[in-house]
Amino acid sequence: VKLVESGGGLVQPGGSLRLSCTADDKIFSIYHLGWFRQAPDSQRDQREWVARISTSGEKTYADSVKGRATIARDNAKNTMYLDLNSLKPEDTGVYYCLGAAEGVENWGQGTQVTVSS
């Protein structure tokens, strides 16, 4: 499956944004989905898990975003969302979506989020 993220950009501290991850697979509903982020000047293996949503809709969040993030999925649109509020400079990074099913992981290309005044 090909995953494409969108919605990143430059946001002021305290602001909000919505990230989207769209898949080209019609059986999107079978995928466990998640968001990860990679801070500036960090390596791929240092990506931080942000949030996940299961096939049944169960949601979990990293402590760093708990209370400020909402993950959702719309299987009819093959799309997952991440709403981030009260953004902080430390939220800056490239955000990646991950779709996992049947032992296979698929990553998107990432979307840049920069939180700065």
Secondary structure, 3 states (H helix, E strand, C coil): CCEEEECCEEECCCCCEEEEEEECCCCHHHCEEEEEEECCCCCHHHCEEEEEECCCCCEEECCCCCCCEEEEEEHHHCEEEEEECCCCHHHCEEEEEEEEECCEEEECCCEEEEECC
